[in-house]
């Protein structure tokens, strides 16, 4: 099975975010500090913000009846 470039990119982005959140959870769980739920969520949000996720633009030359996927 193959995916269009847009869908393949979304799958990669999703996997990258999930890996980052798992690593953040592991770091918070195994760390010496005790975090509140708000602090843990803030830390996770910041970790995701720091990811390099490209933005895919639709092709302008495509007609209205063209399906990308």
C-alpha positions, 0 to 999 in steps of 0.5 A, a space after each residue: 500500500 502506498 500513500 500520496 505525499 500529503 497522507 504519507 507526511 501526515 502519518 510521519 508527523 503523527 508518528 513524530 508527535 507520538 514519539 515526542 509525547 512518549 519520550 516526555 512521559 518517560 522523562 517526567 515519570 522517571 525524573 526526580 521531580 513531581 509534576 502537577 498535571 498542568 506542568 506535565 501538559 505544559 511540558 508536553 505541549 512545549 515538546 511538540 511545539 519544538 518539532 520541525 513539522 513541515 506545512 504542505 501547501 496545496 498545488 495551485 495549478 490543480 483544478 477543483 475536480 482533482 482529488 489529491 488522495 
